[in-house]
Amino acid sequence: MPGNDPRSNDAEVLDVIGIGLGPFNLSLACLMAPLADAASPCRALFLDGHAEFNWHPGMMIEETTLQNPCLADLVSLADPTSAYSYLNYCKHSGEIYSHYINGPHFITREAFNRYCQWAAKRLPNVRFGHEVVAISHQPHAVDTAPYRVHARRADGTRVEFLARKLVIGVGAQPSLPACCEDSAHGYLHTSRYLEHKAQLLDKRSVTIVGSGQSAAEVCHDLLKEAARRGTTVNWITRSPYFFQMETTRLTLEMFSPDYTDYFYGLPEDRKAAVLARQDSLYKGINARLMDDIYHQLERARQRQSFQAHLVTQSELRHCRFDAAADQHVLEFHRTDTGEVFEHHTDGLIFATGYRQRVPRFLGGIEHRLRFDRQGRYQPTRDYAVDVTGGEVFVQNGGLHSHGLSNPELGLACYRNSCLIRALTGVEHYPIETGFALQSFGVPRSPLFRPLASGSHATQDIACA
């Protein structure tokens, strides 16, 4: 597809334009590539401002693994025969037997990143080095291609495309605590950990604030060298304890399409409370990593070189940088006792997750998008966020609406199969449902009889 002269009105016309090439939209690009030659062809193009695919490079810590098995790659759960599968990558890179011998279940984050880069280079429908800067809507072109996408190439030139439908997949942005967001000081987030690792280890003390897998990975990595370097590592979290991510079979069904259907149908005012009780399903820590950290600390204590503080139930209230002392000063509130304490540290890194933000380039069509009272996307069951319910779709923008499946990498193929059906009107990839062994709502059986709310049965004394 040759580029277009930005002075020309003959912009390239496509059925679908995807914006952003993280794993979710890269998966969609892989699954849509064969559709260009289908009986009813669908021409799609995916744009990204970066020079190449590179997934969380600041957290590409050596030997860290994905929390998903290799079967949950870009395509296999939708099309096991796809040329873009992880196993096909292993075959082409000469690693198929190594993968077989070393264990096919989990793969390292570095290996997954290389696999995605391999797939991206083979795709005919992606263009890196194309930063989308604006989108406009053309009402007179409703029956043709109403969305005009304005992009800037790496060399500064501009190009335009026309699209019938859009899929936004720009990813979430690093989130800092509220007390840090308006500060002029540049606080460090785990998304940039590796580029600052050497400077952190040069300090007398380093503090990690936050919990979850990213915090644990950074703590584990720092502890490898901390004792030798004389660095004290502090890990502080408001969580009641350092908890393991739940991975039992029945628990994993909470990431199924069946549970997504159930969660989407819940009353809007109850969804937040349900999610708040599910931290251990998506904010926990890999059990093996937790054990490794424990053994690191135990060995350090035996060598009498123990230099770490792990502190739970402590919520950050204030944070400032003391330039004169070259230290960060943090104020915490103990959630169990109500105590308030101050903590001084030379190095500081926040493992406080990511949040969805509406990208600026959507400003020109924001009036056509649906948002809830909190300013979040308000997607349909098929992930559309526009007022028509079928033109603009968003990847990973609905944890609040769709639940746990929304950020789950293993459900990318499922969501993209749904997206392709919504985009084309054809179920090109069979969408499996109904395989969960448990019931998420009241079972449909004569043995279970829902009663009206407020009936006498709801007032009985609980027996268990």
Secondary structure in CASP SS format (residue, H / E / C, confidence):
PFRMAT SS
TARGET T0000
AUTHOR 0000-0000-0000
METHOD secondary structure of the structure
MODEL  1
M C 1.00
P C 1.00
G C 1.00
N C 1.00
D C 1.00
P C 1.00
R C 1.00
S C 1.00
N C 1.00
D C 1.00
A C 1.00
E E 1.00
V E 1.00
L E 1.00
D E 1.00
V E 1.00
I E 1.00
G E 1.00
I E 1.00
G C 1.00
L C 1.00
G C 1.00
P H 1.00
F H 1.00
N H 1.00
L H 1.00
S H 1.00
L H 1.00
A H 1.00
C H 1.00
L H 1.00
M H 1.00
A H 1.00
P H 1.00
L H 1.00
A H 1.00
D H 1.00
A C 1.00
A C 1.00
S C 1.00
P C 1.00
C C 1.00
R C 1.00
A E 1.00
L E 1.00
F E 1.00
L E 1.00
D C 1.00
G C 1.00
H C 1.00
A C 1.00
E C 1.00
F C 1.00
N C 1.00
W C 1.00
H C 1.00
P H 1.00
G H 1.00
M H 1.00
M C 1.00
I C 1.00
E C 1.00
E C 1.00
T C 1.00
T E 1.00
L E 1.00
Q E 1.00
N E 1.00
P E 1.00
C C 1.00
L C 1.00
A C 1.00
D C 1.00
L C 1.00
V C 1.00
S C 1.00
L C 1.00
A C 1.00
D C 1.00
P C 1.00
T C 1.00
S C 1.00
A C 1.00
Y C 1.00
S C 1.00
Y H 1.00
L H 1.00
N H 1.00
Y H 1.00
C H 1.00
K H 1.00
H H 1.00
S C 1.00
G C 1.00
E C 1.00
I H 1.00
Y H 1.00
S H 1.00
H H 1.00
Y H 1.00
I H 1.00
N H 1.00
G C 1.00
P C 1.00
H C 1.00
F E 1.00
I E 1.00
T E 1.00
R H 1.00
E H 1.00
A H 1.00
F H 1.00
N H 1.00
R H 1.00
Y H 1.00
C H 1.00
Q H 1.00
W H 1.00
A H 1.00
A H 1.00
K H 1.00
R H 1.00
L C 1.00
P C 1.00
N C 1.00
V E 1.00
R E 1.00
F C 1.00
G C 1.00
H E 1.00
E E 1.00
V E 1.00
V E 1.00
A E 1.00
I E 1.00
S E 1.00
H E 1.00
Q C 1.00
P H 1.00
H H 1.00
A H 1.00
V C 1.00
D C 1.00
T C 1.00
A C 1.00
P C 1.00
Y E 1.00
R E 1.00
V E 1.00
H E 1.00
A E 1.00
R E 1.00
R E 1.00
A C 1.00
D C 1.00
G C 1.00
T C 1.00
R E 1.00
V E 1.00
E E 1.00
F E 1.00
L E 1.00
A E 1.00
R E 1.00
K E 1.00
L E 1.00
V E 1.00
I E 1.00
G C 1.00
V C 1.00
G C 1.00
A C 1.00
Q E 1.00
P E 1.00
S C 1.00
L C 1.00
P C 1.00
A H 1.00
C H 1.00
C H 1.00
E H 1.00
D C 1.00
S C 1.00
A C 1.00
H C 1.00
G C 1.00
Y C 1.00
L C 1.00
H E 1.00
T H 1.00
S H 1.00
R H 1.00
Y H 1.00
L H 1.00
E H 1.00
H H 1.00
K H 1.00
A H 1.00
Q H 1.00
L H 1.00
L H 1.00
D C 1.00
K C 1.00
R C 1.00
S E 1.00
V E 1.00
T E 1.00
I E 1.00
V E 1.00
G E 1.00
S C 1.00
G C 1.00
Q H 1.00
S H 1.00
A H 1.00
A H 1.00
E H 1.00
V H 1.00
C H 1.00
H H 1.00
D H 1.00
L H 1.00
L H 1.00
K H 1.00
E H 1.00
A H 1.00
A H 1.00
R H 1.00
R H 1.00
G C 1.00
T C 1.00
T E 1.00
V E 1.00
N E 1.00
W E 1.00
I E 1.00
T C 1.00
R C 1.00
S C 1.00
P C 1.00
Y C 1.00
F C 1.00
F C 1.00
Q E 1.00
M C 1.00
E C 1.00
T C 1.00
T C 1.00
R H 1.00
L H 1.00
T H 1.00
L H 1.00
E H 1.00
M H 1.00
F H 1.00
S C 1.00
P H 1.00
D H 1.00
Y H 1.00
T H 1.00
D H 1.00
Y H 1.00
F H 1.00
Y H 1.00
G C 1.00
L C 1.00
P C 1.00
E H 1.00
D H 1.00
R H 1.00
K H 1.00
A H 1.00
A H 1.00
V H 1.00
L H 1.00
A H 1.00
R C 1.00
Q C 1.00
D H 1.00
S H 1.00
L H 1.00
Y H 1.00
K C 1.00
G C 1.00
I E 1.00
N C 1.00
A H 1.00
R H 1.00
L H 1.00
M H 1.00
D H 1.00
D H 1.00
I H 1.00
Y H 1.00
H H 1.00
Q H 1.00
L H 1.00
E H 1.00
R H 1.00
A H 1.00
R H 1.00
Q H 1.00
R C 1.00
Q C 1.00
S C 1.00
F C 1.00
Q C 1.00
A E 1.00
H E 1.00
L E 1.00
V E 1.00
T C 1.00
Q C 1.00
S E 1.00
E E 1.00
L E 1.00
R E 1.00
H E 1.00
C E 1.00
R E 1.00
F E 1.00
D E 1.00
A C 1.00
A C 1.00
A C 1.00
D C 1.00
Q E 1.00
H E 1.00
V E 1.00
L E 1.00
E E 1.00
F E 1.00
H E 1.00
R E 1.00
T C 1.00
D C 1.00
T C 1.00
G C 1.00
E C 1.00
V E 1.00
F E 1.00
E E 1.00
H E 1.00
H E 1.00
T E 1.00
D C 1.00
G E 1.00
L E 1.00
I E 1.00
F E 1.00
A E 1.00
T C 1.00
G C 1.00
Y E 1.00
R E 1.00
Q C 1.00
R C 1.00
V C 1.00
P C 1.00
R H 1.00
F H 1.00
L H 1.00
G H 1.00
G H 1.00
I H 1.00
E H 1.00
H H 1.00
R H 1.00
L E 1.00
R C 1.00
F E 1.00
D C 1.00
R C 1.00
Q C 1.00
G C 1.00
R C 1.00
Y E 1.00
Q C 1.00
P C 1.00
T C 1.00
R C 1.00
D C 1.00
Y C 1.00
A E 1.00
V C 1.00
D E 1.00
V C 1.00
T C 1.00
G C 1.00
G C 1.00
E C 1.00
V E 1.00
F E 1.00
V E 1.00
Q C 1.00
N C 1.00
G C 1.00
G C 1.00
L H 1.00
H H 1.00
S H 1.00
H H 1.00
G H 1.00
L H 1.00
S H 1.00
N C 1.00
P C 1.00
E C 1.00
L H 1.00
G H 1.00
L H 1.00
A H 1.00
C H 1.00
Y H 1.00
R H 1.00
N H 1.00
S H 1.00
C H 1.00
L H 1.00
I H 1.00
R H 1.00
A H 1.00
L H 1.00
T H 1.00
G C 1.00
V C 1.00
E C 1.00
H C 1.00
Y C 1.00
P C 1.00
I C 1.00
E C 1.00
T C 1.00
G C 1.00
F C 1.00
A C 1.00
L C 1.00
Q C 1.00
S C 1.00
F C 1.00
G C 1.00
V C 1.00
P C 1.00
R C 1.00
S C 1.00
P C 1.00
L C 1.00
F C 1.00
R C 1.00
P C 1.00
L C 1.00
A C 1.00
S C 1.00
G C 1.00
S C 1.00
H H 1.00
A H 1.00
T H 1.00
Q H 1.00
D C 1.00
I C 1.00
A C 1.00
C C 1.00
A C 1.00
END
